[in-house]
Amino acid sequence: MGYRSDLVALIYPDVEHEDDVQAKYDQLKLLMATTFKDVTEEFSAYMEWLDKDHVLKFDIPDVKWYPSYSDVIKFEAMRDAFSGDDLPGYSTEFVRIGEDSTDVEEEHTGDYIHYYLSVRREIECNI
């Protein structure tokens, strides 16, 4: 079986002027089809283009997210490229929740972060 996580990651244009958003979003689509084609192929079932909001969303449930796994290495390299100086002009949001209640990883990068993602824990009683 193994330890499982749920994660959601977002990538979207990080630009000051609304006029530049569509161009950066179009570039994001091109980059995912070329530079990050391996990530697109690996995670296509979990990818969604939210055109209205200019957001690429990854929603990956019940996954073994180990740093040594090749798919995770590829995904993290892509995430690092968009959140660093390699590909400026993008914001990223990443949340991973592990099985252990204290295992939560959150990262938000960019200058114009929308904070679409947040973590909420609640107690549920089913009696």
NUTIZA-539920 format. One record per residue: residue in one letter; x, y, z of N, C-alpha, C in turn. Coordinates in nm, 4 decimals, m for minus. Example, Ala and Ser with C-alpha at 12.3 -4.5 7.8 and 13.67 -1.06 7.14 Angstrom:
2
PT  semar       npx       npy       npz      capx      capy      capz       cpx       cpy       cpz
PT      a    1.3190   m0.5690    0.7800    1.2300   m0.4500    0.7800    1.3200   m0.3300    0.7800
PT      s    1.2850   m0.2250    0.7080    1.3670   m0.1060    0.7140    1.2900    0.0030    0.7870
***
This chain:
127
PT  semar       npx       npy       npz      capx      capy      capz       cpx       cpy       cpz
PT      m    0.0836   m0.1187    0.0000    0.0000    0.0000    0.0000    0.0880    0.1249    0.0000
PT      g    0.1420    0.1627    0.1141    0.2308    0.2788    0.1185    0.1609    0.4063    0.1598
PT      y    0.2424    0.5007    0.1942    0.1952    0.6303    0.2406    0.1406    0.7117    0.1236
PT      r    0.0237    0.7695    0.1400   m0.0426    0.8435    0.0322   m0.0619    0.9898    0.0687
PT      s   m0.0657    1.0721   m0.0352   m0.0911    1.2156   m0.0197   m0.1958    1.2589   m0.1210
PT      d   m0.2576    1.3706   m0.0937   m0.3426    1.4420   m0.1891   m0.2747    1.5753   m0.2134
PT      l   m0.2738    1.6200   m0.3396   m0.2128    1.7498   m0.3644   m0.2864    1.8255   m0.4734
PT      v   m0.2768    1.9555   m0.4635   m0.3278    2.0464   m0.5654   m0.2187    2.1498   m0.5906
PT      a   m0.1921    2.1742   m0.7182   m0.0943    2.2753   m0.7579   m0.1563    2.3628   m0.8656
PT      l   m0.1280    2.4905   m0.8586   m0.1770    2.5876   m0.9564   m0.0595    2.6650   m1.0142
PT      i   m0.0687    2.6953   m1.1428    0.0278    2.7831   m1.2092   m0.0541    2.8829   m1.2894
PT      y   m0.0201    3.0112   m1.2757   m0.0946    3.1137   m1.3492   m0.0065    3.2370   m1.3687
PT      p   m0.0444    3.3210   m1.4665    0.0345    3.4415   m1.4936    0.0466    3.5310   m1.3708
PT      d    0.1662    3.5823   m1.3531    0.1992    3.6700   m1.2409    0.2419    3.8041   m1.2998
PT      v    0.1433    3.8748   m1.3527    0.1736    4.0007   m1.4201    0.0890    4.1124   m1.3617
PT      e    0.1458    4.2307   m1.3664    0.0787    4.3463   m1.3074   m0.0354    4.3967   m1.3952
PT      h   m0.0172    4.3929   m1.5259   m0.1159    4.4491   m1.6177   m0.2036    4.3396   m1.6770
PT      e   m0.3330    4.3585   m1.6682   m0.4293    4.2608   m1.7189   m0.4084    4.2301   m1.8670
PT      d   m0.3588    4.3273   m1.9422   m0.3354    4.3077   m2.0855   m0.2321    4.1981   m2.1134
PT      d   m0.1421    4.1724   m2.0180   m0.0356    4.0749   m2.0370   m0.0745    3.9331   m1.9939
PT      v   m0.1885    3.9187   m1.9276   m0.2286    3.7896   m1.8725   m0.2471    3.6848   m1.9816
PT      q   m0.3202    3.7168   m2.0867   m0.3474    3.6173   m2.1910   m0.2198    3.5711   m2.2605
PT      a   m0.1284    3.6631   m2.2854   m0.0020    3.6257   m2.3500    0.0777    3.5289   m2.2623
PT      k    0.0848    3.5545   m2.1326    0.1573    3.4656   m2.0413    0.0856    3.3311   m2.0279
PT      y   m0.0469    3.3332   m2.0304   m0.1245    3.2090   m2.0232   m0.1019    3.1250   m2.1488
PT      d   m0.1008    3.1897   m2.2644   m0.0719    3.1190   m2.3892    0.0688    3.0599   m2.3865
PT      q    0.1641    3.1335   m2.3309    0.3009    3.0838   m2.3179    0.3036    2.9622   m2.2245
PT      l    0.2259    2.9661   m2.1170    0.2174    2.8533   m2.0243    0.1681    2.7278   m2.0970
PT      k    0.0665    2.7433   m2.1793    0.0153    2.6287   m2.2554    0.1221    2.5733   m2.3503
PT      l    0.1963    2.6617   m2.4133    0.3037    2.6187   m2.5029    0.4147    2.5468   m2.4255
PT      l    0.4531    2.6014   m2.3120    0.5568    2.5388   m2.2304    0.5158    2.3995   m2.1831
PT      m    0.3893    2.3834   m2.1478    0.3432    2.2526   m2.1026    0.3404    2.1513   m2.2171
PT      a    0.3242    2.1995   m2.3388    0.3212    2.1106   m2.4548    0.4611    2.0795   m2.5089
PT      t    0.5607    2.1564   m2.4673    0.6966    2.1390   m2.5198    0.7957    2.1100   m2.4075
PT      t    0.8365    2.2118   m2.3377    0.9387    2.1990   m2.2334    0.8981    2.0992   m2.1250
PT      f    0.7719    2.1000   m2.0871    0.7231    2.0128   m1.9791    0.6279    1.9057   m2.0310
PT      k    0.6541    1.8613   m2.1526    0.5704    1.7591   m2.2161    0.5657    1.6311   m2.1327
PT      d    0.6792    1.5945   m2.0714    0.6826    1.4734   m1.9894    0.5906    1.4838   m1.8682
PT      v    0.5802    1.6027   m1.8090    0.4894    1.6237   m1.6958    0.3453    1.6161   m1.7453
PT      t    0.3186    1.6792   m1.8586    0.1841    1.6750   m1.9154    0.1420    1.5317   m1.9439
PT      e    0.2302    1.4535   m2.0018    0.1982    1.3143   m2.0315    0.1753    1.2333   m1.9043
PT      e    0.2571    1.2560   m1.8046    0.2486    1.1807   m1.6794    0.1227    1.2149   m1.5985
PT      f    0.0853    1.3430   m1.5988   m0.0223    1.3883   m1.5113   m0.1448    1.4415   m1.5863
PT      s   m0.1591    1.4071   m1.7129   m0.2688    1.4622   m1.7943   m0.4070    1.4338   m1.7352
PT      a   m0.4237    1.3207   m1.6711   m0.5534    1.2870   m1.6113   m0.5871    1.3770   m1.4927
PT      y   m0.4873    1.4461   m1.4413   m0.5066    1.5299   m1.3227   m0.4914    1.6789   m1.3528
PT      m   m0.4769    1.7117   m1.4813   m0.4584    1.8509   m1.5240   m0.5899    1.9087   m1.5737
PT      e   m0.6101    2.0360   m1.5439   m0.7276    2.1065   m1.5945   m0.6886    2.2500   m1.6272
PT      w   m0.7221    2.2924   m1.7480   m0.6989    2.4311   m1.7878   m0.8239    2.5109   m1.7530
PT      l   m0.8110    2.6045   m1.6623   m0.9224    2.6901   m1.6220   m0.9099    2.8215   m1.6987
PT      d   m0.9537    2.8186   m1.8247   m0.9321    2.9304   m1.9158   m0.9917    3.0616   m1.8658
PT      k   m1.1062    3.0549   m1.8027   m1.1711    3.1773   m1.7542   m1.0815    3.2518   m1.6538
PT      d   m1.0110    3.1752   m1.5733   m0.9259    3.2344   m1.4697   m0.7779    3.2354   m1.5074
PT      h   m0.7438    3.1785   m1.6250   m0.6047    3.1712   m1.6712   m0.5170    3.0910   m1.5753
PT      v   m0.5663    2.9745   m1.5354   m0.4979    2.8913   m1.4361   m0.4830    2.7488   m1.4891
PT      l   m0.3653    2.6928   m1.4686   m0.3440    2.5498   m1.4885   m0.3520    2.4851   m1.3511
PT      k   m0.4420    2.3887   m1.3384   m0.4652    2.3222   m1.2097   m0.4283    2.1750   m1.2193
PT      f   m0.3503    2.1291   m1.1225   m0.3225    1.9873   m1.1033   m0.3935    1.9457   m0.9747
PT      d   m0.4789    1.8456   m0.9816   m0.5492    1.7938   m0.8647   m0.5213    1.6441   m0.8606
PT      i   m0.4260    1.6046   m0.7768   m0.3737    1.4684   m0.7774   m0.4059    1.4019   m0.6432
PT      p   m0.5089    1.3189   m0.6405   m0.5465    1.2538   m0.5149   m0.4753    1.1202   m0.4943
PT      d   m0.4611    1.0810   m0.3693   m0.4197    0.9462   m0.3330   m0.2951    0.9003   m0.4085
PT      v   m0.1882    0.9777   m0.3965   m0.0658    0.9506   m0.4710    0.0497    0.9241   m0.3747
PT      k    0.1404    0.8347   m0.4157    0.2651    0.8158   m0.3413    0.3601    0.9255   m0.3881
PT      w    0.3812    1.0272   m0.3057    0.4585    1.1454   m0.3437    0.5943    1.1407   m0.2739
PT      y    0.6823    1.0550   m0.3273    0.8150    1.0390   m0.2713    0.9167    1.1135   m0.3574
PT      p    1.0080    1.1885   m0.2977    1.1055    1.2680   m0.3735    1.1939    1.1869   m0.4680
PT      s    1.2054    1.0580   m0.4464    1.2904    0.9752   m0.5316    1.2168    0.9200   m0.6546
PT      y    1.0861    0.9341   m0.6602    1.0091    0.8816   m0.7739    1.0288    0.9711   m0.8960
PT      s    1.0444    0.9091   m1.0125    1.0748    0.9849   m1.1341    0.9651    1.0837   m1.1711
PT      d    0.8382    1.0472   m1.1528    0.7300    1.1408   m1.1867    0.7299    1.2608   m1.0925
PT      v    0.7618    1.2374   m0.9665    0.7696    1.3463   m0.8685    0.8884    1.4365   m0.8996
PT      i    1.0002    1.3787   m0.9381    1.1188    1.4568   m0.9751    1.0865    1.5496   m1.0910
PT      k    1.0194    1.4970   m1.1939    0.9813    1.5786   m1.3090    0.8857    1.6909   m1.2687
PT      f    0.7874    1.6570   m1.1876    0.6895    1.7570   m1.1445    0.7571    1.8673   m1.0629
PT      e    0.8421    1.8275   m0.9701    0.9111    1.9255   m0.8853    1.0056    2.0130   m0.9674
PT      a    1.0691    1.9582   m1.0684    1.1564    2.0383   m1.1554    1.0738    2.1423   m1.2308
PT      m    0.9558    2.1023   m1.2776    0.8668    2.1970   m1.3448    0.8234    2.3061   m1.2469
PT      r    0.7821    2.2647   m1.1300    0.7380    2.3605   m1.0273    0.8494    2.4583   m0.9910
PT      d    0.9700    2.4080   m0.9768    1.0847    2.4938   m0.9456    1.1106    2.5946   m1.0573
PT      a    1.0952    2.5508   m1.1815    1.1183    2.6405   m1.2956    1.0190    2.7562   m1.2946
PT      f    0.8929    2.7268   m1.2658    0.7914    2.8323   m1.2645    0.7981    2.9200   m1.1397
PT      s    0.8504    2.8670   m1.0313    0.8541    2.9458   m0.9080    0.9874    3.0168   m0.8869
PT      g    1.0830    2.9917   m0.9748    1.2137    3.0550   m0.9625    1.2367    3.1583   m1.0706
PT      d    1.3633    3.1808   m1.1005    1.4011    3.2812   m1.2001    1.4058    3.2256   m1.3424
PT      d    1.3914    3.0931   m1.3566    1.3989    3.0326   m1.4902    1.2877    3.0822   m1.5819
PT      l    1.1665    3.0880   m1.5295    1.0495    3.1304   m1.6068    0.9754    3.2396   m1.5293
PT      p    1.0219    3.3618   m1.5371    0.9569    3.4694   m1.4617    0.8182    3.4998   m1.5181
PT      g    0.7356    3.5587   m1.4333    0.6032    3.6005   m1.4775    0.4922    3.5029   m1.4437
PT      y    0.5200    3.4092   m1.3500    0.4184    3.3134   m1.3091    0.4121    3.3047   m1.1572
PT      s    0.2925    3.2834   m1.1067    0.2722    3.2509   m0.9659    0.2420    3.1025   m0.9565
PT      t    0.2820    3.0433   m0.8464    0.2495    2.9032   m0.8211    0.1911    2.8896   m0.6814
PT      e    0.1019    2.7951   m0.6690    0.0480    2.7580   m0.5381    0.0509    2.6064   m0.5317
PT      f    0.0932    2.5539   m0.4191    0.1086    2.4096   m0.4025    0.0682    2.3718   m0.2610
PT      v   m0.0194    2.2726   m0.2499   m0.0567    2.2180   m0.1195   m0.0575    2.0665   m0.1309
PT      r    0.0155    2.0019   m0.0390    0.0151    1.8559   m0.0297   m0.0224    1.8184    0.1119
PT      i   m0.1200    1.7294    0.1250   m0.1644    1.6811    0.2551   m0.1398    1.5315    0.2615
PT      g   m0.0589    1.4906    0.3570   m0.0287    1.3491    0.3752   m0.1288    1.2823    0.4674
PT      e   m0.1126    1.1526    0.4848   m0.2030    1.0762    0.5705   m0.1914    1.1180    0.7165
PT      d   m0.0716    1.1511    0.7600   m0.0488    1.1953    0.8968   m0.1059    1.3362    0.9129
PT      s   m0.1766    1.3618    1.0185   m0.2445    1.4908    1.0364   m0.1490    1.6090    1.0448
PT      t   m0.0219    1.5850    1.0726    0.0747    1.6955    1.0778    0.1535    1.7105    0.9484
PT      d    0.1278    1.6242    0.8518    0.2035    1.6261    0.7262    0.1311    1.7134    0.6236
PT      v    0.1615    1.8418    0.6263    0.1026    1.9377    0.5337    0.2155    2.0232    0.4767
PT      e    0.2193    2.0327    0.3464    0.3191    2.1153    0.2783    0.2459    2.2205    0.1970
PT      e    0.2815    2.3469    0.2180    0.2211    2.4588    0.1449    0.3300    2.5476    0.0899
PT      e    0.3120    2.5932   m0.0337    0.4057    2.6889   m0.0917    0.3300    2.7798   m0.1878
PT      h    0.3557    2.9076   m0.1763    0.3002    3.0079   m0.2668    0.4164    3.0937   m0.3151
PT      t    0.4301    3.1073   m0.4487    0.5391    3.1881   m0.5023    0.4853    3.2890   m0.6029
PT      g    0.5573    3.3975   m0.6172    0.5207    3.4995   m0.7148    0.4931    3.6327   m0.6475
PT      d    0.4768    3.7351   m0.7300    0.4493    3.8690   m0.6785    0.3003    3.8989   m0.6683
PT      y    0.2194    3.8338   m0.7530    0.0754    3.8612   m0.7571   m0.0013    3.7326   m0.7291
PT      i    0.0168    3.6799   m0.6088   m0.0449    3.5536   m0.5688   m0.1919    3.5795   m0.5352
PT      h   m0.2781    3.4927   m0.5855   m0.4211    3.5067   m0.5577   m0.4641    3.4305   m0.4327
PT      y   m0.3815    3.3408   m0.3828   m0.4136    3.2573   m0.2670   m0.5453    3.1833   m0.2874
PT      y   m0.5537    3.1153   m0.4023   m0.6688    3.0301   m0.4298   m0.6703    2.9085   m0.3374
PT      l   m0.5526    2.8611   m0.3002   m0.5424    2.7391   m0.2190   m0.5187    2.7722   m0.0728
PT      s   m0.5853    2.6968    0.0118   m0.5617    2.7052    0.1551   m0.5946    2.5689    0.2149
PT      v   m0.5526    2.5469    0.3366   m0.5779    2.4208    0.4050   m0.6762    2.4462    0.5175
PT      r   m0.7752    2.3589    0.5247   m0.8733    2.3677    0.6333   m0.8903    2.2271    0.6892
PT      r   m0.8744    2.2139    0.8174   m0.8993    2.0872    0.8838   m1.0241    2.1051    0.9692
PT      e   m1.1038    1.9997    0.9756   m1.2232    2.0067    1.0577   m1.2477    1.8722    1.1226
PT      i   m1.3213    1.8743    1.2271   m1.3577    1.7516    1.2964   m1.4955    1.7097    1.2484
PT      e   m1.5061    1.5818    1.2179   m1.6323    1.5286    1.1694   m1.6720    1.4125    1.2601
PT      c   m1.7966    1.4105    1.3027   m1.8479    1.3038    1.3866   m1.9599    1.2343    1.3098
PT      n   m1.9457    1.1044    1.2885   m2.0431    1.0304    1.2080   m2.1306    0.9374    1.2887
PT      i   m2.1659    0.9763    1.4101   m2.2583    0.8907    1.4885   m2.3936    0.9581    1.4991
***
